[in-house]
Amino acid sequence: MKPLHFGVLFVIASTLVTFALAQTPQPAEHPLFKAIVGRWVGEGSLKTRDSGELKIHEEWTAAAEGGGGFRFAGTRVMGEETHEFSWLFLLNATSGAYECEYEHTGMDNPMRFEVSITETRVELRSPLGGPGSELLITNTLEGGMLNGSVLHRDANGQEVTSGTVVHRRVE
């Protein structure tokens, strides 16, 4: 049997990537994002490693963006601080995977997240702090509410911050 030529392998790989991209809808067309279009209010708290607690209040709007993206944007009060924030979900044209850019007032550069999504749940992961650290945010749509959880672990796997925020639609 003859070995496959590199060009043949490249064509096969390109075809598979093209097929995968055709199967992944733009974020604006994803069932979960379509289900949360509108205005929302969230209440919750985060607990810190030093036994502190930050109350959180959010007001945001979710909407489709031009080009197929999807954005959550609004205002967050966390403890004594207030800032504007934005989560922009996009489809990576090269990999066919969803990605998210997060930014809020005062940030120098947006934070990037890997995204895993189903019809009722979106999970966001990003390094935060030293190598091996991670921020994990999970939002689950249940009974008309969007239940969010936050978990930040340091490079040693120790919990730095965790908490929940429950969002309800504003009619």
C-alpha positions in Angstrom: 0.0 0.0 0.0 1.4 3.4 -1.0 1.6 6.2 1.7 -0.8 9.1 1.3 0.8 12.2 -0.2 0.9 15.4 1.9 -1.4 17.2 -0.5 -4.1 14.5 -0.2 -3.9 14.7 3.6 -4.2 18.5 3.4 -7.3 18.2 1.1 -8.9 15.7 3.5 -8.2 17.8 6.6 -9.5 21.0 4.9 -12.7 19.2 3.8 -13.3 18.0 7.4 -12.7 21.5 8.9 -15.1 23.0 6.2 -17.7 20.4 7.1 -17.3 21.1 10.8 -17.7 24.8 10.3 -20.9 24.3 8.2 -22.4 22.3 11.1 -21.7 25.0 13.8 -24.2 27.9 13.7 -23.1 31.5 14.3 -23.7 32.4 18.0 -26.7 34.6 17.0 -28.3 31.5 15.6 -27.6 29.2 18.6 -30.7 28.0 20.4 -29.4 29.1 23.9 -28.6 32.6 22.7 -31.8 33.0 20.9 -33.7 32.0 24.1 -32.0 34.8 26.2 -32.4 37.8 23.8 -33.7 40.7 25.9 -33.2 42.5 29.2 -32.1 40.8 32.4 -31.3 41.6 36.0 -29.0 39.5 38.2 -28.4 39.3 41.9 -25.9 37.2 43.8 -22.6 37.2 45.7 -19.0 36.0 45.5 -17.1 34.6 48.4 -13.3 35.1 48.6 -10.6 33.0 50.0 -10.2 35.4 52.9 -13.9 34.9 53.9 -15.0 38.1 52.3 -18.2 38.5 50.4 -19.1 40.7 47.5 -22.7 41.4 46.7 -23.4 41.6 42.9 -26.2 43.3 41.0 -26.2 43.3 37.2 -28.5 44.8 34.6 -27.8 43.8 31.0 -29.2 43.2 27.6 -28.5 40.2 25.3 -28.8 40.7 21.5 -27.5 39.4 18.2 -24.7 41.4 16.6 -23.9 42.0 12.9 -21.8 39.3 11.4 -23.4 36.6 13.5 -21.9 37.5 16.9 -23.9 37.7 20.1 -23.4 40.2 23.0 -24.4 40.5 26.6 -23.7 44.1 27.8 -24.7 46.2 30.8 -23.8 47.5 34.2 -22.5 45.5 37.2 -22.3 46.7 40.8 -19.8 44.4 42.7 -19.3 45.4 46.3 -18.6 49.2 46.1 -17.5 49.2 42.5 -19.7 49.9 39.4 -18.6 49.2 35.9 -19.9 48.6 32.4 -19.2 45.2 30.9 -19.6 43.3 27.7 -19.4 39.6 26.7 -19.0 39.1 22.9 -19.5 35.6 21.6 -18.0 34.8 18.2 -17.4 31.7 16.0 -13.8 31.2 15.2 -13.7 30.7 11.4 -10.5 28.7 11.5 -11.3 26.2 14.2 -15.2 26.2 14.1 -15.2 26.7 17.9 -17.0 29.4 19.9 -14.9 32.0 21.7 -15.8 34.9 23.9 -14.2 38.3 24.6 -14.9 39.9 27.9 -14.2 43.5 28.9 -15.3 46.0 31.5 -14.6 49.6 32.4 -10.9 50.0 33.3 -9.5 46.9 31.6 -6.4 47.4 29.4 -7.2 44.4 27.2 -10.2 42.1 26.7 -10.1 38.7 28.4 -10.6 35.7 26.1 -12.5 32.6 27.0 -12.9 29.1 25.5 -16.7 28.4 25.2 -18.6 25.1 25.5 -22.3 25.4 24.8 -25.5 23.4 24.7 -29.2 24.4 24.3 -29.4 25.1 28.1 -25.9 25.8 29.3 -22.8 27.9 28.4 -19.4 27.3 30.1 -16.5 29.8 29.8 -12.9 29.0 30.7 -9.9 31.2 30.8 -6.5 31.4 32.6 -6.6 34.0 35.4 -3.4 34.9 37.3 -0.4 32.6 37.2 0.1 29.5 35.0 -2.3 26.8 35.9 -4.9 29.1 37.3 -8.4 29.1 35.9 -11.6 31.1 35.9 -14.7 29.0 35.1 -18.1 30.6 34.6 -21.2 28.5 33.9 -24.6 29.8 33.1 -27.6 27.4 32.9 -31.0 28.3 31.6 -33.7 26.7 33.8 -37.3 27.7 34.1 -36.9 31.1 32.6 -34.0 32.0 34.9 -30.3 32.1 34.0 -28.3 30.6 36.9 -24.7 31.6 36.9 -21.8 30.2 38.9 -18.2 31.5 39.1 -15.2 29.6 40.3 -11.6 31.0 40.3 -8.8 28.6 41.2 -5.1 29.5 41.6 -2.2 27.6 40.0 -2.3 25.2 43.0 -5.9 24.3 42.4 -7.0 26.3 45.5 -10.3 28.2 45.4 -9.7 32.0 45.3 -13.3 33.1 44.6 -16.6 31.4 44.1 -20.3 32.3 44.0 -23.6 32.5 42.2 -25.7 35.1 40.4 -29.3 34.4 39.4 -30.6 36.3 36.5 -34.2 36.9 35.7 -35.7 38.4 32.5 -37.1 41.9 32.7 -40.3 42.3 30.8 
